[in-house]
Amino acid sequence: MTASSTFVRACGLSELEEDTPKRVELDGTPVSVVKTEGEVFAINDICSHANVSLSEGEVEDCQIECWLHGSAFDLRTGKPSGLPATRPVPVYPVKIEGDDVLVSLTQES
């Protein structure tokens, strides 16, 4: 994470249900916020294969699955775990402050 990272409030921690993606828009960027396995992740909400919302998919084993063609993306890295997607989707740093889930659109390297 760089010193220039700017975190903005995405949602309340209490608004997140386990393994249920929540779609938010931050500065015009669609983001899927997911609470799973005791952590909160933020990943770009658009599938790199079919340009559909990932937040409409299922979450399992720290992956979010695209509902349209079944490609799954690792919530930690954004990398696809199977076809048809071959390109990763961006993941974003998350901080929790009280009940606020804060996300930085600055990508982790």
C-alpha positions in Angstrom: 0.0 0.0 0.0 1.3 3.4 -0.9 1.3 6.5 1.3 -1.1 8.1 -1.2 -3.8 5.6 -0.6 -7.1 7.3 0.1 -9.7 5.2 1.8 -13.4 6.0 1.5 -16.4 4.5 3.3 -18.0 1.7 1.2 -20.6 0.4 3.7 -21.1 -0.5 7.3 -19.6 -3.8 8.6 -23.1 -4.6 10.1 -24.6 -4.4 6.5 -22.5 -7.3 5.3 -23.8 -10.9 5.5 -21.3 -13.7 5.5 -20.6 -15.0 2.0 -23.0 -12.5 0.4 -21.5 -9.9 -1.9 -22.6 -6.3 -1.5 -22.3 -4.0 -4.6 -21.3 -0.4 -3.9 -20.1 2.4 -6.2 -17.0 4.3 -5.2 -16.0 7.3 -7.3 -17.9 5.8 -10.3 -16.2 2.4 -9.8 -18.4 -0.6 -9.2 -17.0 -2.6 -6.2 -18.1 -5.9 -4.6 -17.5 -6.0 -0.9 -17.5 -9.4 0.7 -17.2 -10.7 4.2 -16.0 -14.3 4.3 -13.8 -16.5 6.4 -13.4 -13.7 9.0 -12.1 -11.1 6.6 -13.6 -8.4 4.4 -12.5 -8.1 0.8 -13.1 -5.5 -2.0 -12.9 -6.6 -5.6 -14.0 -4.9 -8.8 -17.6 -5.8 -9.5 -17.2 -6.4 -13.2 -16.2 -9.9 -14.5 -13.2 -9.6 -16.8 -14.8 -12.1 -19.2 -18.4 -11.1 -19.7 -18.8 -7.6 -18.3 -21.4 -8.6 -15.8 -21.8 -7.9 -12.0 -19.8 -10.3 -9.8 -21.8 -9.3 -6.8 -24.7 -11.3 -8.2 -22.6 -14.5 -7.9 -21.9 -17.0 -5.2 -19.0 -16.8 -2.7 -17.2 -20.0 -1.5 -13.6 -20.8 -0.5 -12.5 -17.1 -0.6 -13.6 -16.9 -4.3 -16.5 -15.1 -6.0 -18.1 -16.8 -8.9 -19.5 -15.1 -11.9 -23.2 -16.1 -12.3 -23.2 -16.0 -16.1 -20.4 -18.4 -17.1 -19.1 -19.7 -13.8 -15.6 -18.2 -13.7 -14.4 -17.8 -10.1 -12.0 -15.1 -8.9 -9.8 -15.2 -5.8 -11.0 -12.4 -3.5 -7.4 -11.9 -2.3 -5.7 -11.6 -5.7 -8.4 -11.1 -8.3 -7.0 -14.0 -10.3 -9.4 -16.3 -12.1 -9.3 -19.9 -11.1 -10.8 -21.3 -14.3 -12.1 -20.6 -17.7 -13.7 -18.9 -19.5 -12.1 -15.9 -17.7 -8.3 -15.5 -18.3 -7.7 -12.0 -16.9 -7.8 -11.0 -13.3 -10.0 -8.3 -11.9 -8.7 -5.6 -9.6 -8.7 -6.0 -5.8 -8.6 -3.1 -3.4 -7.2 -2.6 0.1 -9.7 -2.7 2.9 -9.6 -1.2 6.4 -12.2 -1.6 9.2 -12.7 1.4 11.5 -15.5 0.7 14.0 -18.5 -0.3 11.9 -17.1 1.4 8.7 -15.7 -0.6 5.9 -13.2 1.6 4.1 -11.8 0.8 0.7 -9.0 2.4 -1.3 -9.3 2.3 -5.1 -5.5 2.3 -5.2 -4.7 -1.2 -6.2 -2.3 -3.3 -4.1 0.8 -4.4 -6.0 
